[in-house]
Amino acid sequence: MTTEPNTLETPSPSGLRQVWQRFRRDRLGFAGLLVVLAMFAVAVLAPMLANEQPIACKYDGALYFPALIETIDQIPLVTLVVHKPVPFRLATFVYKEEFDASRGDWAIWTPVPFGPREIISPPLEGPSGLHWLGTDQSGRDVLARLIHGTKISMKVGFLSMGIAALIGLILGCAAGYAGGWVDMVISRVIEVVTCFPPFFLILAVLAWFPPRIEYVMIVIGLTRWVGIARFARGELLRIRESDYALAARALGVRPLRLVFRHLLPNAMAPVLISITFGIAASILIEAGLSWLGFGVQAPEASWGSILRAGYENLFTAPHLIPPACIAIFVAVLAFNLVGDTLRDVIDPRLQTGPRA
């Protein structure tokens, strides 16, 4: 009896090293991974890269670390323990105006000593030695806003796909393992959701809610789970009758433990690839929503809002368009390269040698 070859080979723990070695040999995929890691580092360290407050400073005889603490405060629940001291957490306090070298004040500034919402120059100035990418229509530094826009894009991409993965894995595993009427109902739901164009569905849903980034992430997650569910369902259908699954059932392993402890880990390869491509799509969707005014709202910074400002001042300030366009293009390309390479190194039928 012959069996149909697997679409994707799920690497065992002993084979992860071989997968990583194949991934490293692919130059385009490895370059994409380095870009993704660099963007993630920029997102996490954004307060220490562009900030109107210094990394460390001495003010009125005391030492402070405002930008460093702001970076640490991004970790969930850390703000309950660590927070900026007075006066740096006061909205009315501007250290640049209070700085006095005669009393011994000093500061170690961030590489871009401007905040994303700080109005510091005349509007729509071109690139200069002070503002490398110029200023926007409100006189805010474009580079600072681009750096903090990276944090928004990474947050939207990862959190929205986290929501999508949670929904997709639960529904896909339920359909693939249970089969029968459960599979039929979930499959029909998947088909119905697939019929709607995701971007227009997101626009329709967001029209009923205030334009906030939290709603954008939730709505993207609620509309991007279909592909993950289909992959999870297909893999569970393939492996639920495998020898180790039958042996586990014979030993009395409960269904939930069998699915999430034994079957799902062996079905994650195509799901991870789908998530990687989904992050790229989520970044692009968020930029489009912000450009249309449904995403991140002023004065918060995002790549889409920077692009919108450039479009509104196309003939008077064309310098606003290239930075956001390049950032979006590089981010989407990098995640797509990582997903494409991950698919190639996991699928044994696509082993044609590394790409230049």
NORBELTA-V639080 format. One line per field, one symbol per residue. burial: b if it has 16 or more other C-alpha atoms within 10 Angstrom, else e. A space follows every 50 residues. Layout:
BEGIN
burial = ???
END
This chain:
BEGIN
burial = eeeeeeebbbbeeeeeeebeebbbebebbbebbebbeebbebbbbbbbbb bbbbbbbbbeeeebbbbbbbbbbeeeeeeeeeebeeebeeeeeebeeebe eeeebbbebbebbbbbbbbebebbbbbeeebebbbbbbbbbbbbbbbbbb bbbbbbbbbbbbbbbbbbbebbbbbbbbbeeebeebbeebeebeeeebee ebeeebeeeebebebbbbbbbbbbbbbbbbbbbbbbbebbeeeebeeeee eeeeeeebbeeebbebbbbbbbbbbbbbbbbbbbbbbbbbbeebbbeeee bbbbbbbbbbbebeeebebbbebbeebbebbbbbbbbbbbbbbbbbbeee eeebee
END
